[in-house]
Amino acid sequence: MTAASPPSITAHPLFRAFETLADAPGGVAKFRGFILELAVHGKLVPQKDDEEPVSELLARLNSLKRRATSIASSEHATDSQPNGWAFVCMGEIVEQRLGKMLDKAKNKGTPLPYLRNTNVQWMRFILDDIKEMRFEDDEIEEFELRPGDLLVCEGGEPGRCAIWEGQRERMMFQKAIHRLRPFAGIDARFLALRLRADALTERLAPYFTGATIKHFTGKELSRYSFPLPPTAEQARIVAKVDELMALCDALEARQRTRASSRQRLHAATLHQLLAVRAPYEISAHWRRLHTHFDTLHATPDSIPALRQTILQLAIQGRLVPQIAKDGLAAKDLALIECERARLIQNGTLRRGKSLPIADEADFDFDLPPGWSATRFGNIALNIEAGSSPNCYSRQREGDEWGVLKISAVSWDEFDPEENKALPPNIEPNLADEVRSGDFLMSRANTAELVAKSVVVRDTPPRLLLNDKTLRVRFSEHTDVRFMNLLNNSTHARAYYARTASGTSASMKNISRDGIVLMPLALPPLAEQKRIVAKVEQLLALCDELEAKLTGTDTRREHLLAAAIHNLVVA
């Protein structure tokens, strides 16, 4: 008579709905772990009363190894386990051997290939970088692998394992690897599944030694204990896991195909937006994009490209229509020059270098009517940097003064929390204090972020610029918010990437000369304000769509986690 079978995984609503849940972040990977959990808890295949229980198999082992069984059984006396299963220690069911110590100076013996820790990955081997080591005749039998040997990493990622299936005619193994050779009745494939499941749930961690660098020593591996099913059930579990993992492989392949199609469609849609010339056509394309948003966007990762497209359209004058009564940008530039001359005359501003004339050849788009080609330095009245005194490593507290870090201006919004406390014995330079309305940009950062800018909306008092953060002052005839959009657009990003100096991508520098020479297309002031209003409206919609996608991902993730938990502990 057959014992009552556990619920079939394929009959469970989770499995039927999993293709939807799999779109949660890491969904398929979580499902793989779920399959392993069911497998090692005896919930993946039914138990059979007519199969020999593990206790009889263990009874045939010699008495020395049976002592380990007694220890394992007593340690887990209260743990539940399926019928016919028994807790065992790894050391009682396998022949265990650590690999040979690498000896580069040895010149005796036969040079033979050997596996290192890095060659052993989860359930597979990387065999394209195999080294050789000399083995004497009496060592070859001791360290040569046989098909069916289970190899377990001692360090690196302790417990990582794979089964040697004779992939090469001859192979040895190094000391950083344990070779487990299971006794008759023990399936190496089940042991590998067990190790993988316990690594994913961190049940292996208590067996590791070392505070910083973890090791799975031979002693700890030998006492590692777990419930073992009967021999025939081990094979059935392995077969069922292989079947379900193949379904996961197929699901991942289908997801990749679907994601690739969605990415192509998304890219084509954004390309169509960028190809549009008239603002009224932009509105029609935007409505179409919004209507089919769920088709085009599956994850929040696709939203940044949409934001950049909006900025690109904005600085090319294709987001709002041009209106004759807005006047000409050339008139605004003339007013800016008058203001600059007045400030120079009264000593408030120093005269700067004359800048080369910008023209339409500096742009990859046609300038709209009323716009002017110019340079950043013709718009900016002044660029100043702060200083970087020797601060505490911690954030400022209470009414302490703080000095900004470059991360305060790196991510599109001003972050006043990114600061270091100024020691009380250092007098703050009040001229460097950050104020609401400031246009701030970094002059040193990664290649991706150098010269990124923010407009300070609100700021707490007592925050100072550092020497890698610049404050740019603009004329009242310029909308500082438009300049921020322009400075963070793909046009500006490409310019700064070409102009920034430094050999390391992790730290690039942009000089003031490099900043002031950036060519830009300037609309009339009234149009700048209308562009900013339109951009803020569209970016708010992007935020709403991104929140929707993030919420969907979060709900899927929670549903998946709850369903998996309920099944595993049932």
C-alpha positions in Angstrom: 0.0 0.0 0.0 1.3 3.5 -0.9 1.4 6.2 1.7 -0.7 9.4 1.2 1.0 11.5 -1.5 1.8 15.2 -0.8 0.1 17.7 -3.0 1.5 17.7 -6.6 3.4 20.8 -7.3 1.9 21.0 -10.8 -1.6 20.8 -9.4 -1.0 23.8 -7.1 -2.4 27.2 -8.1 1.1 28.7 -7.6 2.5 26.6 -10.4 -0.4 27.4 -12.7 0.0 31.1 -12.0 3.8 31.1 -11.9 4.3 32.5 -15.4 2.8 35.7 -14.1 4.5 35.7 -10.8 7.8 34.9 -12.5 8.0 38.5 -13.7 8.6 39.6 -10.1 12.3 40.5 -9.5 14.3 37.3 -9.5 11.1 35.3 -9.8 12.4 32.3 -11.7 15.5 32.1 -9.4 13.2 32.1 -6.4 11.1 29.4 -8.0 14.2 27.2 -8.5 14.9 27.6 -4.8 11.3 26.7 -4.0 11.6 23.5 -6.0 14.7 22.5 -4.1 13.0 23.3 -0.8 10.1 21.0 -1.7 12.5 18.4 -2.8 14.6 18.2 0.3 11.5 18.4 2.6 10.0 15.3 0.9 7.1 17.3 -0.7 8.0 16.9 -4.4 7.4 13.2 -4.9 5.3 10.7 -2.9 6.8 8.4 -0.3 6.2 4.6 -0.9 5.7 2.2 2.0 7.2 -0.7 0.0 10.6 1.0 -0.3 13.4 0.2 2.1 13.7 2.9 4.8 17.0 4.7 5.2 17.4 3.2 8.7 18.1 -0.3 7.2 20.6 1.2 4.7 22.4 2.8 7.6 22.3 -0.3 9.7 24.5 -2.0 7.1 27.2 0.6 7.5 30.0 -0.2 10.0 29.6 0.7 13.6 32.2 3.5 13.5 30.1 5.4 11.0 26.9 4.5 12.9 28.1 6.6 15.8 27.7 9.7 13.6 24.1 8.6 12.9 23.4 8.6 16.6 24.7 12.1 16.9 22.7 13.4 13.9 19.5 11.7 15.1 19.8 13.2 18.6 20.6 16.7 17.3 17.3 16.7 15.3 15.1 14.5 17.4 12.3 17.1 17.3 12.5 17.8 13.6 9.8 16.3 11.5 10.7 14.2 8.5 8.8 12.1 5.9 8.2 8.4 6.4 11.3 6.3 5.7 13.7 9.2 6.0 16.4 9.6 8.6 18.9 12.3 9.6 22.4 11.5 8.7 25.8 13.1 8.9 27.6 13.5 5.6 30.7 11.7 7.0 28.8 8.4 7.5 27.4 8.1 3.9 30.5 9.1 1.8 34.2 8.5 1.5 35.6 11.9 2.0 39.0 13.2 0.7 40.6 16.7 0.5 42.6 17.4 -2.7 46.4 17.6 -3.0 48.3 20.6 -1.8 49.7 22.6 -4.8 53.5 22.2 -5.0 54.9 24.3 -7.8 58.5 23.4 -7.0 57.9 19.7 -7.4 59.6 18.2 -10.4 58.9 14.5 -9.9 56.0 12.6 -11.2 53.6 12.8 -14.1 52.1 16.2 -15.0 48.3 15.8 -14.9 45.4 18.2 -15.1 43.7 19.2 -11.9 40.6 21.1 -10.8 40.8 24.2 -8.7 38.1 25.9 -6.6 37.3 28.2 -9.5 36.6 25.3 -11.9 33.8 24.1 -9.7 30.6 26.0 -10.1 27.0 25.1 -9.0 26.1 21.8 -10.8 28.7 22.4 -13.5 32.4 22.7 -14.2 34.4 25.4 -16.1 37.1 23.4 -17.9 38.6 26.0 -20.3 41.4 27.0 -17.9 42.8 23.8 -16.5 46.3 23.8 -15.0 48.7 20.9 -14.5 50.5 19.6 -11.5 52.9 16.7 -11.0 51.6 13.5 -9.3 53.7 10.6 -8.3 52.5 7.1 -9.0 51.3 6.4 -5.5 49.3 9.7 -5.5 47.4 9.1 -8.7 45.0 6.6 -7.4 44.4 8.7 -4.3 43.6 12.0 -6.1 42.2 10.8 -9.5 38.5 11.5 -10.0 35.9 8.9 -11.0 32.5 9.5 -12.6 30.0 10.0 -9.8 32.4 11.9 -7.5 30.8 14.9 -5.8 33.2 17.8 -5.5 32.6 20.5 -2.9 34.4 23.8 -2.5 36.1 24.4 0.8 36.4 28.2 0.3 35.4 30.9 -2.1 31.7 30.1 -2.0 31.9 27.3 0.6 29.6 24.3 -0.3 29.4 25.0 -4.0 29.4 21.7 -5.7 29.2 19.7 -8.9 29.3 16.0 -9.9 32.2 14.8 -12.0 30.8 12.7 -14.9 34.0 11.9 -16.7 34.0 15.1 -18.8 37.7 14.4 -19.5 39.6 11.1 -19.6 41.8 12.0 -16.6 41.4 14.6 -13.9 42.9 15.2 -10.4 41.8 17.8 -7.8 43.5 20.4 -5.6 43.4 20.9 -1.8 40.7 23.6 -1.9 38.2 20.9 -3.0 36.6 18.1 -1.1 35.9 14.9 -3.0 32.9 13.0 -1.7 32.5 9.4 -3.0 29.0 8.2 -1.9 28.5 4.7 -0.6 26.2 2.3 -2.3 22.6 3.4 -2.0 23.5 7.1 -1.8 22.8 9.3 -4.9 25.4 12.0 -5.4 22.8 14.0 -7.3 20.6 14.2 -4.3 23.5 15.3 -2.1 24.3 18.0 -4.6 20.6 19.2 -4.4 20.7 19.1 -0.7 23.9 21.3 -0.5 22.4 23.8 -3.0 19.1 24.1 -1.1 20.9 24.6 2.2 23.3 27.2 0.7 20.3 29.2 -0.7 18.6 29.2 2.8 21.9 29.7 4.6 21.5 26.5 6.6 25.1 25.7 5.6 26.4 28.8 7.3 26.7 27.4 10.8 29.1 24.8 9.5 31.6 27.4 8.1 34.7 28.5 10.0 36.5 31.9 9.8 35.4 35.4 10.7 36.0 37.1 7.3 37.0 34.4 4.9 34.7 31.4 5.3 35.8 27.8 5.0 33.9 24.5 4.9 36.5 22.3 6.6 36.6 18.5 6.2 35.6 18.2 9.9 32.5 20.4 9.5 31.6 18.9 6.2 31.7 15.5 7.8 29.3 16.5 10.6 27.0 18.4 8.3 23.6 16.7 8.9 20.3 16.5 7.0 17.4 14.2 6.4 18.0 11.5 3.8 15.3 9.7 1.8 15.3 6.0 0.8 17.5 5.1 -2.2 14.7 4.8 -4.7 13.1 8.1 -3.5 16.4 9.9 -3.9 16.4 9.0 -7.6 12.7 10.0 -8.1 13.4 13.4 -6.4 16.4 14.0 -8.7 14.3 13.2 -11.8 11.4 15.4 -10.7 13.8 18.3 -9.9 15.5 17.9 -13.4 12.0 18.0 -15.0 11.0 21.2 -13.2 14.3 22.9 -13.7 13.9 22.2 -17.4 10.5 24.0 -17.2 12.3 26.9 -15.5 14.9 27.0 -18.3 12.1 27.1 -20.9 10.3 29.9 -18.9 13.5 31.9 -18.7 14.1 31.5 -22.4 10.5 32.6 -23.1 11.0 35.6 -20.8 14.2 36.6 -22.6 12.5 36.4 -26.0 9.6 38.5 -24.7 11.9 41.0 -23.1 13.9 41.3 -26.2 10.8 42.0 -28.3 9.6 44.5 -25.8 12.9 46.3 -25.8 12.9 46.5 -29.6 9.4 47.9 -29.6 10.2 50.3 -26.8 13.3 51.6 -28.6 11.3 52.0 -31.8 8.7 54.0 -30.0 11.2 56.3 -28.5 12.9 56.6 -31.9 9.6 57.7 -33.4 9.2 60.3 -30.7 12.7 61.7 -31.4 11.9 61.7 -35.1 8.8 63.8 -34.7 9.2 67.5 -35.7 6.0 69.2 -34.7 4.9 69.5 -31.0 1.3 68.5 -31.8 2.6 65.2 -33.2 4.5 64.7 -30.0 1.2 64.8 -28.1 -0.3 62.1 -30.4 2.7 59.8 -30.0 2.7 60.4 -26.2 -0.9 59.4 -26.0 -0.2 56.3 -28.0 2.8 55.4 -25.7 0.6 56.0 -22.6 -2.2 53.8 -24.0 0.1 50.9 -24.7 2.4 51.5 -21.7 1.9 48.0 -20.2 3.0 46.4 -23.5 6.0 48.6 -23.8 7.2 48.6 -20.2 7.4 45.5 -18.0 9.9 46.8 -15.3 10.8 50.2 -13.9 14.2 49.9 -15.6 12.7 51.1 -18.9 11.6 54.5 -17.5 15.0 56.3 -17.4 15.2 56.0 -21.2 11.8 57.6 -21.5 12.9 60.5 -19.2 16.0 61.1 -21.3 13.8 61.1 -24.5 11.7 63.8 -22.9 14.7 65.9 -22.1 16.1 65.4 -25.5 12.9 66.6 -27.1 12.8 69.6 -24.7 16.2 70.9 -25.6 15.5 70.5 -29.3 12.4 72.6 -29.2 10.0 69.8 -30.1 8.0 69.6 -26.8 6.1 72.8 -27.0 5.2 75.0 -30.1 7.2 78.1 -30.8 5.1 81.3 -30.4 6.0 84.5 -32.2 5.2 86.8 -29.2 7.9 85.0 -27.2 10.4 87.1 -29.1 14.0 86.0 -29.9 16.6 84.3 -27.8 19.1 86.8 -29.3 17.4 89.6 -27.5 17.7 87.7 -24.2 21.4 87.1 -24.9 21.9 90.8 -25.4 20.2 91.6 -22.1 22.5 89.0 -20.4 25.5 90.8 -21.9 24.3 94.1 -20.6 23.9 92.7 -17.1 27.4 91.2 -17.3 28.9 94.5 -18.4 27.1 96.3 -15.5 28.4 93.8 -13.0 32.0 94.1 -14.4 31.8 97.8 -14.2 30.8 98.0 -10.6 33.4 95.4 -9.6 31.0 92.6 -8.7 32.2 90.4 -11.6 35.6 89.9 -13.3 35.8 90.0 -17.0 36.2 86.5 -18.5 37.7 85.2 -21.7 36.0 85.8 -25.0 34.4 82.6 -26.2 34.4 81.2 -29.8 31.1 81.7 -31.6 28.8 78.7 -31.6 26.8 77.9 -34.7 24.3 75.3 -35.9 27.1 72.9 -37.0 27.6 72.3 -33.2 24.3 70.5 -33.0 22.8 67.3 -34.5 19.4 69.0 -34.9 18.0 72.1 -36.6 17.4 75.0 -34.3 13.8 76.1 -34.1 12.7 79.6 -35.1 13.7 82.2 -32.5 16.4 80.1 -30.9 20.1 81.0 -30.9 23.3 78.9 -30.8 25.5 80.0 -28.0 27.8 78.6 -25.3 27.3 77.9 -21.6 29.7 80.6 -20.6 27.6 83.2 -22.5 24.6 82.3 -20.3 26.5 81.8 -16.9 27.5 85.0 -15.2 29.8 83.4 -12.6 31.1 79.9 -11.7 32.5 79.4 -8.2 33.7 76.4 -6.2 33.8 75.8 -2.4 36.6 74.4 -0.4 37.3 71.0 1.2 38.6 71.4 4.8 39.6 68.2 6.7 36.1 67.1 7.9 34.9 64.4 10.1 33.9 61.2 8.2 30.4 61.3 9.7 27.4 63.3 8.7 26.8 66.6 10.6 24.4 66.6 13.6 22.2 69.3 15.0 23.3 72.8 14.3 26.8 71.7 13.2 28.2 73.0 9.9 28.5 70.5 7.1 30.4 70.3 3.8 28.6 68.7 0.9 29.8 65.5 -0.8 29.6 65.3 -4.6 26.9 62.7 -4.2 24.7 65.5 -3.0 24.4 66.7 -6.6 24.8 63.5 -8.5 21.3 62.1 -8.8 19.0 64.7 -10.3 17.7 65.9 -6.9 19.7 67.9 -4.3 20.4 65.6 -1.3 21.4 67.7 1.7 22.0 64.5 3.8 25.1 63.8 1.8 27.6 65.8 3.8 30.4 65.6 6.3 30.6 67.4 9.6 32.9 70.4 9.8 35.0 70.4 12.9 34.1 73.2 15.4 37.7 74.6 15.3 37.4 75.4 11.6 35.7 78.7 10.7 33.1 78.2 7.9 33.3 80.4 4.8 29.9 81.9 4.8 30.1 82.8 1.1 30.1 79.0 0.4 26.8 78.4 2.1 24.2 76.7 -0.1 21.0 78.6 -0.7 17.6 77.7 -2.1 17.6 78.4 -5.9 21.3 77.6 -6.3 22.4 75.8 -9.5 25.0 73.3 -8.4 27.1 70.9 -10.5 30.0 68.5 -9.8 33.4 69.1 -11.5 34.7 65.7 -10.5 32.9 62.4 -10.6 32.6 59.2 -12.5 32.5 59.4 -16.3 28.8 58.9 -16.2 28.1 61.6 -13.6 30.8 64.3 -14.0 29.2 67.8 -14.4 25.7 66.5 -13.4 23.6 69.3 -11.9 20.7 70.1 -9.6 18.6 73.1 -8.7 18.3 73.4 -5.0 14.6 73.7 -4.1 14.9 73.8 -0.3 17.9 73.4 1.9 18.6 73.4 5.6 21.1 76.1 6.8 24.8 75.6 7.5 25.7 73.5 4.4 28.8 74.5 2.5 30.0 73.8 -1.1 33.1 71.6 -1.4 35.9 72.2 -3.9 34.5 69.6 -6.3 31.1 71.2 -6.3 30.4 74.3 -8.4 27.8 77.0 -8.0 26.7 78.7 -11.3 25.0 82.0 -11.2 22.7 82.9 -14.1 21.1 86.1 -15.2 17.4 86.9 -14.4 16.9 86.6 -18.2 17.6 82.8 -18.0 15.4 80.2 -16.4 17.7 78.2 -14.1 15.4 75.1 -14.3 15.8 75.1 -18.1 19.5 75.3 -17.8 19.4 72.3 -15.5 17.4 70.3 -18.0 19.8 71.2 -20.7 22.9 70.4 -18.6 21.6 66.9 -17.8 20.4 66.1 -21.3 22.1 63.5 -23.6 23.6 66.4 -25.6 25.4 67.7 -22.5 26.3 64.2 -21.3 28.0 63.4 -24.6 29.9 66.7 -24.5 31.2 66.2 -21.0 32.2 62.6 -21.7 34.3 63.9 -24.6 35.7 66.9 -22.7 36.4 65.6 -19.2 40.0 64.6 -18.4 41.3 61.7 -16.3 42.5 58.2 -17.2 40.2 56.4 -14.8 36.5 56.1 -15.6 35.8 56.2 -11.9 37.1 59.7 -11.5 36.8 62.3 -14.3 37.3 66.0 -14.1 35.8 68.9 -16.0 37.5 72.3 -16.0 35.7 75.6 -16.0 37.0 76.2 -19.5 35.4 72.9 -20.5 32.1 73.9 -19.0 31.9 77.4 -20.5 32.7 76.1 -24.0 29.7 73.7 -24.1 27.6 74.7 -27.1 23.8 74.9 -26.4 20.7 75.9 -28.2 18.9 78.7 -26.3 15.2 79.4 -26.7 13.5 82.7 -25.7 13.0 83.1 -22.0 9.2 82.7 -22.3 9.6 79.4 -24.2 12.2 78.2 -21.6 9.5 78.5 -19.0 6.9 76.7 -21.1 9.3 73.9 -21.8 10.1 73.5 -18.1 6.4 73.3 -17.3 5.8 70.7 -20.0 8.8 68.6 -18.9 7.7 68.7 -15.2 4.2 67.5 -16.3 5.6 64.6 -18.3 8.2 63.6 -15.8 5.5 63.5 -13.1 3.7 61.1 -15.3 6.9 59.0 -15.7 7.1 59.0 -11.9 3.5 57.8 -11.7 4.1 55.0 -14.3 7.4 54.0 -12.5 5.6 53.8 -9.2 2.9 51.6 -10.8 5.5 49.2 -12.2 7.4 49.2 -8.9 4.2 48.5 -7.0 3.4 45.6 -9.4 6.8 44.1 -9.0 6.5 44.5 -5.2 3.1 42.8 -5.1 4.3 40.0 -7.3 7.4 39.5 -5.1 5.3 39.5 -1.9 2.7 37.1 -3.4 5.5 34.8 -4.6 7.3 34.8 -1.3 4.1 34.2 0.7 3.0 31.3 -1.6 6.4 29.7 -1.5 6.6 30.0 2.3 3.2 28.5 2.7 4.0 25.5 0.5 7.4 24.9 2.0 6.3 24.9 5.6 3.0 23.1 5.0 
